[in-house]
């Protein structure tokens, strides 16, 4: 059992575990909205916009995480200005803004000497270098996401399931979209630290995809995805500790392995179901 | 008799495209109104104008709350939600932002599912249901909204006979209980059978009035043009609207 306790003796690893659990929970849970709204593109482009903030923070000598939050806030604010015009949907305006920020970020990187190693951290994460500020940020984002889902969760579901109805009931879809994009962007800031820009989409979509196969309705799906995300965070770090694989990559590979298992199991059981005379789908109603 | 719905000089344009023009009517409480017209006539736009969902010129005044059944194709059928969850959405505006449906709302939602003949499907997910069953779940959700005015967008399109019967029975019941019901439909025969009044649209309001006045070859030809001839051949109802209309009333 020593291998189980061993990593927790290190302060660096304890911090990494905390970050991975918070990040896995938040990204996994919100990933369900990202998946069902077809916003995979959003996760990807949010990751790109954050680079701009990270580079600016580096140039100013401030904390990287705050730079990312600043870039996120600026994007969400600007896209809400654009989306006030009914001809632009929020995701279209995000689609315009995010590559612009990415371009700015890349240009700044090219002009900045000594940034190369930091860039690698941004691309693949640096979960072993998590600071107290990073952890505080991850905790605050987790709390904010929980409050958002508690207050507006059912409205966000309505706006995903049936947009004409949500509009007819007087909900302002633009604002609901913005709220969702804002929390997804914040989750991306947290995930950026843990798994980096390139692997972030896997963190948003992987647990959600597995959970979709394991559950029948939305909130159980969110809980399952959050749990799978947190589990992948823990398991990935154990793997990383024992083999020296990079933390972010290990976590994402656990996510992928979990999905492979769930999808494989699902294919087998649904194959059995199709061949059995009585439809099992009916029997599984009272879950 | 006070009017539940008043529309005066309504005009809707999307950019340069004029969709509705000079539409005026008023409807008393408890009427079941069919909105007819060919594709692109502005039927759905009229509903959206009543919902306050499009920019309009003119006056639109209607009793609230408004219950609404959107076209089935607008709903994300693959979303993981069960029938009970969909019906519960009808009470969201009453609940407010942070409150979740309580036992009372759940019991009520189950009763509404029973009313549309789906008591045993409460825990079925939306994508496990047939098109007709889905449409009935959306109707149960509209009932949960407890609207003084009920708007239905093509509720009879592409659904099975049993669902259609249940839908029309429940909608008719709503009207008899005092709700003002407006339903867009392509089905002239069914509309003639169940509706008290009709609005015939083709960008402008071609005709309006009691079903037996409206359901004449002349009016339909003005609305549908040559299309009316085809419909005429298919639906014997054009020759004898009174018989079918009477049947509609005797039905409930």
Interface residues (C-beta under 8 A of the other chain):
Chain A: X36 X150 X151 X152 X154 X155 X157 X158 X160 X161 X162 X163 X164 X165 X167 X168 X169 X170 X212 X215 X216 X217 X218 X221 X281 X285 X286
Chain B: X51 X52 X53 X66 X68 X70 X71 X74 X75 X76 X79 X80 X81 X82 X85 X86 X89 X92 X93 X95 X97 X98 X100 X123 X124 X125 X128 X141 X145 X151
